[in-house]
Every structure is written in structure tokens, then in C-alpha cells.
């Protein structure tokens, strides 16, 4: 009853899980979170269970994952990945492949490579990079506008609140990359696979623990989107000096105009989330 012919699978649907789930290595067991943001990484035991529940199936052929040779065999040939888009995006240099399958489930692999493009043809990769840069610029603007809301969302992910009495500075702002992507989707209201845009949006390749694609410090990441275009307040000066009342009014209006940025700044420095900023927190 699964609609296999939909252009865009529904969010968190079975079809989407089938599309984005990938096989793990030979020692992988069970199912774990996929760094691609959807689906899972599954092991040979999951494939065996699938065969037991769905006789007489004995082999799975799947795609949607780039392979340098155009194909890859997994779990002693029980599962095969086929990727037919050679030289993916015009600059990956990978082979493409198709499988010719026989009744006894033996198969023959046919590999190929895309013919070179004409010099006067615009490369897809060039068009994609231009589009990607435009989208990234708009996303960065949206993130900066919603920085305060993102701070609040991520703080809930770490279990921090204003009633917390003791907080370890090294761990208080650490979240997983999946939580990072989920927060962007919910706060910005965009159904975008942000895990594909980690590098574009400024996430470091290695996490706080030094591991590749490990957990990240969201406070450090959001600090990149802090307001930096500060305008100096021009005070009206007369012969007798600055009129205090007018100056206070201007300061009040300026703070009110940039109240979101100011509140965001104070929350950034409020390391222990007690609603106050101490001199030690400013120093750190």
C-alpha cells in the first residue's frame, strides 16, 4: 500500500525511510541514526530479519547512494547498491552501473562513464554551486533573524533551564547534529535536509570530542550569526553639554529597536542560565 510513485515522499513516512536508509559496514548490527538526516544505517541482521519476514525474497537491490565503481555488494551479496548516475553532478568522477539479473539471482554488472560535456555547455556543478550559494545566503539571513528562538530550542535539547543550579561550561551547549538539523527545521519552518548543508552553514567537520561528525557546541555556532552591524549613537550636544533626558530617550529607543539582538547577546553571555550576567561570564 506504499505509494512508490510520489515525487516527494512525506516527511517521516515509510517511503522516505526506504529512500534514505543505507547499509552499514560488515560488523554493523541493528539500526542506528543516519547522518543524512533521514532513515537509518542498518546491519546484516536487519536484512536477515527482512528475508525471514518476507519469504521467498533472498536478495535486495537498492540505490540512492553514490558509489565510486557504480555499485557495491554488501553482506555476502545479500544486498547490492547500484548507482547509475556516472560522474555525479558533473564533478564526482564516479562510474555508473546497471545490473543484469538472471532467474537464479546471479547478475552481471555493466559499468559505464558519462561522455564528456561540450566545452561551451554550462556545467551542472557550476549552476548548482550558484544556486547553492544563493540558497545558503537566504538561510544564513533566516538563521540570524531567528537566533534567539534557536538558542531557546537548543537549550531545551541539553536539558538546561533557569532553575539549573550547577552547569558544566564544557558540556552545557553540546547537542547532536540531528538535534541541530531538527531545530532549524522546526524554528525556520523549512522542510530542508540541513545535514546536507553542515559545511555551508558553518558547522565544523569534527565535533567537540574530536570525532568526525561528532556533537557540536551550538553556542559557538550561533555566535557566528550574532549582530555585528552596530551603529554608534549620536548624542545631541549643546553648549551646556549632553541633555540627559534626550540621551536616555535615544538609548531607550535604540535598545527597543534592537531588543531581540540585545536579548540574544545577554543570553549568550549568561552561561549558567540564571538570568544574570556576571563579570566572570563576560570575561569567559
C-alpha positions as CSV (number, residue, x, y, z in Angstrom):
1,X,0.0,0.0,0.0
2,X,3.0,2.3,-0.2
3,X,2.9,4.9,-2.9
4,X,6.1,4.3,-4.7
5,X,5.5,6.8,-7.4
6,X,5.3,10.0,-5.3
7,X,7.7,12.8,-6.3
8,X,8.4,13.9,-2.8
9,X,7.9,11.3,0.0
10,X,6.0,12.6,3.0
11,X,8.1,13.6,6.0
12,X,9.0,10.7,8.3
13,X,7.0,8.3,6.1
14,X,7.9,4.7,5.3
15,X,8.7,5.7,1.7
16,X,11.1,8.3,3.0
17,X,12.8,5.8,5.3
18,X,13.2,3.4,2.5
19,X,14.7,6.1,0.3
20,X,17.3,7.4,2.8
21,X,18.3,4.2,4.7
22,X,21.8,2.9,4.0
23,X,23.6,-0.4,4.7
24,X,26.4,-0.2,7.3
25,X,29.8,-2.0,7.4
26,X,30.3,-5.8,7.7
27,X,30.4,-5.5,11.6
28,X,27.4,-3.2,11.9
29,X,24.5,-4.6,13.9
30,X,20.9,-3.3,14.3
31,X,19.8,0.1,13.1
32,X,21.3,3.5,14.1
33,X,20.8,7.1,13.2
34,X,21.8,8.1,9.7
35,X,24.0,11.2,9.3
36,X,22.0,12.0,6.2
37,X,19.1,13.2,8.5
38,X,16.5,10.6,7.5
39,X,16.3,6.8,7.5
40,X,18.9,4.7,9.4
41,X,22.1,2.7,9.0
42,X,21.3,-1.0,9.1
43,X,23.3,-4.2,9.5
44,X,23.2,-7.7,8.1
45,X,21.0,-8.8,10.9
46,X,18.3,-6.4,9.8
47,X,18.5,-7.8,6.2
48,X,18.2,-11.4,7.5
49,X,15.1,-10.5,9.6
50,X,13.6,-8.9,6.5
51,X,14.1,-12.1,4.5
52,X,12.6,-14.2,7.3
53,X,9.5,-12.0,7.4
54,X,9.2,-11.8,3.6
55,X,9.8,-15.2,2.0
56,X,10.9,-16.2,-0.6
57,X,12.9,-13.0,-1.0
58,X,16.7,-13.6,-0.9
59,X,18.2,-10.5,-2.4
60,X,17.8,-6.7,-2.2
61,X,18.9,-4.3,-4.9
62,X,18.8,-0.7,-3.9
63,X,20.2,2.7,-4.9
64,X,20.2,6.4,-3.9
65,X,23.8,6.3,-2.6
66,X,26.8,7.2,-4.7
67,X,29.4,4.5,-5.3
68,X,32.8,5.2,-6.9
69,X,32.5,2.0,-9.0
70,X,28.8,2.5,-9.7
71,X,27.9,-0.5,-7.4
72,X,28.8,-2.2,-4.2
73,X,28.0,-5.6,-2.7
74,X,27.0,-5.9,0.9
75,X,26.5,-8.7,3.5
76,X,27.9,-11.5,1.3
77,X,25.9,-10.5,-1.7
78,X,22.5,-10.4,0.1
79,X,22.2,-6.7,-0.8
80,X,23.6,-4.7,-3.7
81,X,23.8,-1.0,-4.2
82,X,23.5,0.2,-7.8
83,X,24.2,3.9,-8.7
84,X,23.6,4.7,-12.4
85,X,24.5,8.4,-12.4
86,X,28.1,8.4,-13.6
87,X,30.2,11.5,-12.8
88,X,27.5,12.6,-10.4
89,X,26.8,16.4,-10.5
90,X,29.4,16.7,-13.3
91,X,32.5,16.6,-11.0
92,X,32.5,13.5,-8.8
93,X,34.3,11.2,-11.3
94,X,32.4,8.1,-10.3
95,X,31.4,5.3,-12.6
96,X,27.8,4.4,-13.2
97,X,26.5,0.8,-13.3
98,X,23.4,-1.3,-14.2
99,X,22.7,-4.9,-13.2
100,X,21.5,-7.6,-15.4
101,X,19.8,-10.1,-13.1
102,X,19.1,-13.7,-14.1
103,X,16.4,-16.1,-12.7
104,X,18.9,-17.8,-10.3
105,X,19.6,-14.4,-8.8
106,X,23.1,-14.3,-10.3
107,X,23.8,-11.0,-12.0
108,X,26.1,-9.3,-14.4
109,X,27.4,-5.8,-13.8
110,X,27.7,-3.3,-16.6
111,X,29.8,-0.3,-15.8
112,X,29.9,2.9,-17.8
113,X,31.1,6.5,-17.6
114,X,29.3,9.7,-18.9
115,X,30.6,11.1,-22.2
116,X,32.5,14.4,-21.8
117,X,30.4,17.6,-22.0
118,X,31.0,20.1,-24.7
119,X,33.2,23.0,-23.6
120,X,30.5,25.6,-24.4
121,X,27.9,23.7,-22.2
122,X,27.4,25.1,-18.8
123,X,28.4,22.5,-16.2
124,X,25.6,21.3,-13.9
125,X,28.0,21.7,-11.0
126,X,28.6,25.3,-11.8
127,X,24.8,26.0,-12.0
128,X,24.3,24.0,-8.8
129,X,27.0,25.9,-6.9
130,X,25.5,29.3,-7.9
131,X,22.1,28.1,-6.7
132,X,23.5,26.6,-3.6
133,X,25.3,29.9,-2.7
134,X,22.0,31.8,-3.2
135,X,20.0,29.4,-1.0
136,X,22.8,29.4,1.7
137,X,22.8,33.3,1.8
138,X,19.0,33.3,2.4
139,X,19.3,30.6,5.0
140,X,22.0,32.4,6.9
141,X,19.8,35.5,6.9
142,X,16.9,33.5,8.3
143,X,19.1,31.9,11.0
144,X,20.3,35.3,12.1
145,X,16.8,36.6,12.3
146,X,15.7,33.6,14.4
147,X,18.8,33.2,16.5
148,X,17.1,33.8,19.8
149,X,14.4,31.2,19.1
150,X,17.2,28.7,18.1
151,X,19.0,29.4,21.3
152,X,15.9,28.6,23.3
153,X,15.2,25.4,21.3
154,X,18.8,24.1,21.7
155,X,18.9,24.9,25.4
156,X,15.9,22.6,25.9
157,X,17.7,19.9,24.0
158,X,20.5,20.0,26.6
159,X,18.0,20.0,29.5
160,X,19.1,23.4,30.7
161,X,16.8,25.8,32.3
162,X,16.9,28.9,34.6
163,X,16.4,26.7,37.6
164,X,19.6,24.7,36.9
165,X,21.9,25.3,39.8
166,X,25.1,23.7,38.5
167,X,26.2,23.7,34.9
168,X,29.5,22.5,33.4
169,X,30.6,25.0,30.9
170,X,32.2,22.4,28.6
171,X,29.1,20.4,28.2
172,X,26.1,22.7,28.6
173,X,25.9,23.7,25.0
174,X,26.6,20.4,23.3
175,X,23.9,18.8,21.0
176,X,23.9,16.2,18.3
177,X,23.9,17.1,14.6
178,X,20.5,15.6,14.3
179,X,19.2,17.9,17.0
180,X,20.8,20.8,15.2
181,X,19.1,20.0,12.0
182,X,15.7,19.3,13.7
183,X,15.9,22.7,15.4
184,X,16.5,24.5,12.2
185,X,13.6,22.7,10.5
186,X,11.2,23.5,13.4
187,X,12.2,27.1,14.1
188,X,12.6,28.2,10.5
189,X,9.6,26.2,9.3
190,X,11.5,24.8,6.4
191,X,11.5,21.1,5.2
192,X,15.1,21.1,4.2
193,X,17.7,18.4,4.9
194,X,20.0,20.7,6.8
195,X,22.5,17.9,7.5
196,X,23.5,18.2,3.8
197,X,24.3,21.8,4.5
198,X,26.5,21.5,7.6
199,X,29.7,22.8,5.9
200,X,27.8,25.5,4.0
201,X,26.2,26.8,7.2
202,X,29.5,26.8,9.2
203,X,29.4,23.6,11.2
204,X,32.9,22.2,11.8
205,X,33.7,18.8,10.3
206,X,34.8,17.4,13.7
207,X,32.7,17.6,16.8
208,X,33.7,18.9,20.3
209,X,35.1,15.4,21.1
210,X,37.4,15.5,18.0
211,X,35.4,12.8,16.2
212,X,34.3,13.3,12.6
213,X,30.6,14.5,12.5
214,X,30.5,14.4,16.3
215,X,28.4,16.5,18.6
216,X,28.7,20.3,18.3
217,X,28.6,23.3,20.5
218,X,25.5,25.2,19.4
219,X,26.5,28.4,21.3
220,X,29.8,28.6,19.4
221,X,27.9,28.0,16.1
222,X,25.2,30.6,16.8
223,X,27.8,33.2,17.8
224,X,28.7,33.4,14.1
225,X,25.3,34.9,13.5
226,X,25.5,37.5,16.2
227,X,24.6,41.0,15.2
228,X,27.8,42.9,14.1
229,X,26.4,45.9,12.2
230,X,26.4,48.2,15.2
231,X,25.6,51.9,14.7
232,X,27.0,54.4,17.1
233,X,24.6,56.5,19.0
234,X,25.0,60.2,18.0
235,X,24.3,62.3,21.1
236,X,23.0,65.8,20.7
237,X,25.4,68.2,22.3
238,X,24.7,71.8,23.2
239,X,26.8,74.4,24.9
240,X,25.9,73.1,28.3
241,X,26.7,69.5,27.4
242,X,24.5,66.5,26.7
243,X,20.9,66.7,27.6
244,X,20.5,63.7,29.8
245,X,16.8,63.3,29.2
246,X,17.1,63.3,25.4
247,X,20.1,60.9,25.6
248,X,18.2,58.4,27.8
249,X,15.3,58.5,25.3
250,X,17.6,57.8,22.4
251,X,19.2,54.9,24.3
252,X,15.8,53.5,25.2
253,X,14.6,53.7,21.6
254,X,17.8,52.2,20.3
255,X,17.6,49.3,22.8
256,X,13.9,48.8,21.9
257,X,14.6,48.7,18.2
258,X,17.3,46.1,18.7
259,X,15.7,44.3,21.6
260,X,16.0,40.9,20.0
261,X,19.7,41.2,19.3
262,X,20.3,42.6,22.9
263,X,18.3,39.8,24.5
264,X,20.2,37.3,22.3
265,X,23.5,38.8,23.4
266,X,22.7,38.6,27.1
267,X,21.6,35.0,26.8
268,X,24.8,34.2,25.0
269,X,26.9,35.5,28.0
270,X,24.5,34.0,30.6
271,X,26.4,30.8,30.8
272,X,24.6,29.3,33.9
273,X,21.2,30.5,32.7
274,X,20.4,32.3,36.0
275,X,19.1,35.4,34.2
276,X,22.1,37.5,35.2
277,X,25.4,38.2,33.5
278,X,28.4,38.2,35.9
279,X,31.8,39.8,35.3
280,X,33.2,36.3,35.2
281,X,30.8,35.3,32.4
282,X,31.8,38.3,30.4
283,X,35.4,37.5,30.8
284,X,34.9,33.9,29.7
